[in-house]
Amino acid sequence: MFIDQAEIYVRSGKGGDGMMHFHREKYVPRGGPDGGDGGKGGDVVLEVKPTLNTLLEFRHKERYIAPDGKGGGPNNMSGKQGPDLVIHVPPGTVVFDAATGDLLGDLIETGQRLIVCKGGRGGRGSQHFATARNQAPRTAEKGEPSEEKRLRFELKLIADIGLVGVPNAGKSTLLSVLTNAKPKIAPYPFTTLTPNLGVAQIDYETTVVLADIPGLIEGASQGAGLGFEFLRHVQRTRVLIHLLDGLSEDPIADFSQINTEMSLFDPNIAKKPQIVAVNKIDQPEVQERLPKLKKELKKRGVNELWTVSALARTNVRELLLEAVGKLAETPAIEDAELPMPVYKPKEDPQEFSIRREDNGDWRVSGTAIERAAKMTYFEHSGSLRRFQRLMEALGIEEALRKAGIQDGDTVLIGEFEFDWQD
């Protein structure tokens, strides 16, 4: 089964909690703080694996959760880091944030990696908070929370040369003749329900990958027939062989229809080099109508029309070599045009907002302050004072006063609830 779209849930590992602890040992007075740091949580990483060619695995498993970091221990012992969770995807996988639609990465090359959720930082132990004035701090940090996303994958097959045309134009037959592929072939529309890939040997050192794109019908760019389920695969090819059915009622209309549907789906497809070939030239009817076809296609900018018979293997090798020549003149996809495979948060983490709830409570929202709340040991006085200083540094206390907060009002930050005292 060929699957070229999937959606999964991913979550990175939470950072391990730092420990609040004091060194206790016989004959060692005033041992001081020795709470260790928590370990970092595991990242969620996508990695290209060349042996994969479908997203079928993600239909069977939809949740991927990286391990958490371990908590710190006494004697300045740091917790173990959570290992990264590596998810293998086939080359040509385009990754989107399912919630926002943002493009996160375009994975093409073997071994290419994309971090989609960063593991939480391990919390700092009490050893880090000792100062000359406070040599016995009752302060430590919990681990940074994990990140979670819903990802949408789209697979665009990576082929050098794509075969396009209406259903039953002979693309599958041509692919089987040129390569080692064994597609299903039969004389009725939509035989090809999935794109087929094949490798053609040009010489001892050169091979090219060909893709048989399923036949397109009118309205394909709006999803008619097999529609955009397979139009996306045309985007990835560098050179197109447009195969016309010589026995079709109107090959010229077929030619215009296919180009229109591809351009409506993605205008950049119209810029790709395109070699036009009439198939089934071994049939007398096709030979008779050939002069008229050449004349009509020349009006549409096709100055060179190839004639082949995929079944009789007439001119198929020459057609392949012509496509390979065009391929050598066509630049590969530029890496600079692709999203860099690194994690880059868009929002300013220090931004916050304040709103009044219907019951009169004050809700403070913001990446930094909500994360800090989750990382604070409120049962330790030193950690609580540190959180209050952070609210002051971010300008939250001043903003609440300007908004009109009164003594005794309730302040909500994430899942935590506080009483305001000025």
HELIX and SHEET records of a PDB file:
HELIX    1   1 GLU A   57  HIS A   60  1                                   4    
HELIX    2   2 SER A  126  PHE A  129  5                                   4    
HELIX    3   3 LYS A  171  LEU A  178  1                                   8    
HELIX    4   4 ALA A  220  GLN A  222  5                                   3    
HELIX    5   5 PHE A  228  ARG A  236  1                                   9    
HELIX    6   6 PRO A  251  PHE A  265  1                                  15    
HELIX    7   7 PRO A  267  LYS A  271  5                                   5    
HELIX    8   8 PRO A  284  LYS A  299  1                                  16    
HELIX    9   9 VAL A  316  GLU A  329  1                                  14    
HELIX   10  10 ASP A  335  GLU A  337  5                                   3    
HELIX   11  11 THR A  367  LYS A  374  1                                   8    
HELIX   12  12 SER A  381  ALA A  393  1                                  13    
HELIX   13  13 ILE A  396  ALA A  403  1                                   8    
SHEET    1   A 5 ARG A  63  ILE A  65  0                                        
SHEET    2   A 5 GLN A   5  ARG A  11  1                                        
SHEET    3   A 5 GLU A 148  LEU A 155 -1                                        
SHEET    4   A 5 THR A  93  ASP A  97 -1                                        
SHEET    5   A 5 LEU A 103  LEU A 107 -1                                        
SHEET    1   B 3 LEU A  85  VAL A  89  0                                        
SHEET    2   B 3 VAL A  44  VAL A  48  1                                        
SHEET    3   B 3 ARG A 113  CYS A 117 -1                                        
SHEET    1   C 6 ASN A 196  GLN A 201  0                                        
SHEET    2   C 6 THR A 207  ASP A 212 -1                                        
SHEET    3   C 6 ILE A 161  VAL A 164  1                                        
SHEET    4   C 6 VAL A 239  ASP A 245  1                                        
SHEET    5   C 6 GLN A 274  ASN A 279  1                                        
SHEET    6   C 6 LEU A 305  THR A 307  1                                        
SHEET    1   D 4 SER A 353  ARG A 356  0                                        
SHEET    2   D 4 TRP A 362  SER A 365 -1                                        
SHEET    3   D 4 THR A 410  ILE A 413  1                                        
SHEET    4   D 4 PHE A 416  ASP A 419 -1                                        
END                                                                             
